[in-house]
Amino acid sequence: MGRGFVFVKTKWLKNQLMSLFGVSAHLIPPTIDETLFYPEDIPTGRVHICAMVRVLTPRRNPLQTLQILADAMREYGSQNIAISIFGTDDSDLKLFLDASNVHLSILDNIDSRGVIDRESVARLSRRCHIFLDYSSWQAFGRSGLEAMASGCIPILPESGGANEYAIHGQNSLLVDTRNNTAGMKAIRDIMKKKYDLSTMRKQALATAKKFSIAEASKITVGVFRDFLSNRTLEKMSVIKSVTKLSP
C-alpha cells in the first residue's frame, strides 16, 4: 500500500491510519447533497428533536439514546418538546427493548418512524431544531453535517472526527457520550435557552456550505494533481538515474 494512492475523508481517520498501520493518506473531504439537505422554516412553539436509533449497531448507543430522549420527554412533556426517531423498524425496536429488559413505555410520546430513506431523513431534519447523535464515536459524522445543512443543530460525540466541522456552542454541541448525563445536560441547556439557536443555526448553515460538492471537487482535483505531479517527478528522477548508469 506504500506506493498506492490512499485517501480518507477525515483528519481523524488519517491519524488513525498513520498511528496504527504507518500508512500515509491523502485527505479528501466528505460532501453533502445540497439539493436534498437544505433549510426551511421550523415550526414555532415546541422544540423538535430527532435522533437515529439503530439497535443493530452497538457503537450508535441505541439504548442510551432512547433513555435520554425518554428522560427529556418526562421532564419537559409533549407540550414543550416533540421527539422523532428513525433507523429501526418497530418490531426490531420492541425486540431490542425486551432483550435489554426495558419497558415499552420508554417510547411513550415518541414518534417512531422506522427505517426511512434519505429524502425522508432530510424532510424530518428540516422540521427539527435538534438532532441527537449519541454514538460512542464518529469517524466524521456525516449525519450531523447533513443536519446542519438542514438548519438543525446537532448534538454529537466529542470522540472521533466530528470536531473537524463541529464547534461546541457555535454550530453544534459536543458531548461525552460515555454516559447519559452529558446528553441530558445538553438538552436542558437548550431548553433553558443557554444557547441562541437562531445564531447557531446560521453558523451551522455556513459550516455546511464548506462541504458542498463544488468546494470538495476543487480540493479533490488539487489532491490528484499534486499526487500525479509528484509521481511524474519521481519517474523523471528514476529515468535520469538510469541514464547516468548506462554505458
N, C-alpha and C positions, 0 to 999 in steps of 0.2 A: 504493500500500500504506500510505501515511502515515495515512489515516483509517480503515483497517480494523482488525480485531482479529487481531493476530498473537500466537501463543503458541508457546513452546518447552518442552522437558522439562528442560533443564539450564541452569545459570548460564553454563556454558562456551559453549553454543550462543547464548545471549542476548548474551554479549560478542562472539562472532564476528559475529553479525548487525549489531550496532552498529558495530564497528570496520571491517568490510568493506563494509557497504552503508548504514550510517547509519539502520538500521531498529530502532525500539524494540519490544521484545516483552514479553509477559506470561509469567510463569513458572508453569507448572502441572506439578507433579512426576509422574514415572512411577509406575506401580503394579505390584505383583506379585500373582499369584493365590495366596492363602494356602491355598486348597483343593487346590492342586496342589503347591506348593513348601512343604514343612514337614519338620521333622527327625524322624529315627528313630535308634535306637541303631546306632552304627557298629561293624562287626566289629573285634575287638581283634587284636593281632599286627602284621601288616604295615601300612604306611602306604599308603593307597589314593589314587591321583592320577588325575584325569580332565582331559581337555582337548578343546576343539573344534578340529578341523583342517579348514579349508575351503580347498582348493587353488585355487579359482577366485576367491578374494578376497585379493589380494596384501597388503592392509594388515593382514590377520589373521596375517601372518608364519607360514604353514604349515610351511615348511622349518625355520625356527629353532625352532618349537615341537617338531617331531619330533626335531631334533638334541638339544635339551635333555632331552627325555624318554628318548631312547636313551642319552645320557650318564649320566643318573640310573640307568637300569636296569643299565648296565655297572658303575657304581660301587658300587651297593648290592645288586644281584642280586634275583631274583624271590622269594627267601626273606625279603627285608626290605621290598620295595615291590611294589605291583600297579598297573599303568597301563592305563587305558582311554581310547580316543579315539573321537570321533564327528564327523559332519559331511560325510564324503566316502565314496562307495562305494569298495570295494576296487579295482575296475578303474580308476577315475579316479585313485586314490591311486598305483597302480603306474605309470600313465602319467606322472603328475606327477614321481615319483621318477626315472623313466627319463629324462625331459626335463631333470631337474636333475642328471643324472649321479651319482645317489646309489643305492647298492646296496640291494636289498630287505631286507638284514639289519638295516637301521635299525629295522625293525618287529619284530625278534626279541623275544619275550616281552611284546609289547604287544597288548592286546586291541582290535582294530579293529571297531567296531560299525556302521560305515557311517552312512547317513543315518537318523536316528531321530526320532520325534515328540516333542512336548513332554512327554508323560507318561513316556516312556522316559528323557528327559533328567532329569526330576525324580527318577525312581527311582534313576538312576545317582548323581545328586548326593547323595541321602540316604545312599548307601553309601560315599561317599568323604570323605576328610579334607581333600583339597586340590583346588582347581580352578585350572588354569593357563590364563590368557588372555594370550598374548604378542603381542597386536595392537600395531601401531605406535602407535595411539592409539584411544581410545574417546570418543565424544561423551558417553556416560554409562556404558555397560557393564551393561545390564540382566541379562545372563547372570551377571555377578559378584554382583549383588544377589540373584538367584534362588538362586545357590549359598549365599549367606549364610542365606537363609530356609530352606534345606535342612540347615543346620548344617555346611556345607562352607566352609572358609576359602579365599578366592580370592587368587591372585597376579595382580595387574593392572598395566597400563601406567600410569606416573605422568603420561604426556602425555594431555591431554584432560580429560574431566569426571568420571572415576571418583572423584576425591578429594572429590566432593560427598557421598559416603557412606562412602568407604573411608578409614580412618585406619591408616597404616602401623604395624605392630607391635601394634595393638589389636584390630581386627576383620578385618584383611587384611594383605597385603604389597604395597607399590607399588614397582615396579622400572623401571629404564631399559631399554626393550626394543630399543634400537638395536644391541645385540649380545647374545650368549648368556651372557656372564659373569654378569650380574645375576640371570638366571633360575636358573642352576645354583647360584649362591650362596644364593638364597632356599631352594631345596630342601635344600641342605646344612645351612643354619641350622635348618631344621625337623627334619631327621634327627638333628642334634646336640642337639636339644631346647633350642635357644636361646629358643624361644617356648613358652609354655604353651598348647597347642592347646585344652585344655578351657576355659580362661578366654577365649581368643579366640573360641571357638565361642559362648559365652554372649553376648559383646558383639556378635558378628555377628548373632545371632538378634534381639537387642534393636534393632539398627540396622534390620533388615529390617521390623520391625513399624511403623516410622515411615512406610513406603511401602505400607501396606495400602490397599485400595480405600476403606475408610471414612475414613481420615485424608486421603487425597488428595482425596476428594469434598468434604470440608469446605473445603479450600484452593481447589478449583475453583469452588465456589459463591461464595466470597468474592471471587475474582478477577472473575467475571462480574458480581456485584452491584456491585462498585466501578466496573467499566467502564460498565455501564448507567447507574449513578447519575451518573457524570461526563458521559456523553452527554446525559442529561436536563438537567443544569445548563447544558451548552453550548447546547442548544436554547432553554432559557428565556432565556438571555442574548441570543441572536440575536433572539428574539421581542420582548424589551424594547427592543433597539436599533432594530428596525424600527418599533415602536410610537412611539418618540420621534421618528423621522424622518417619520412620517405626518403630513399636514396636519390 
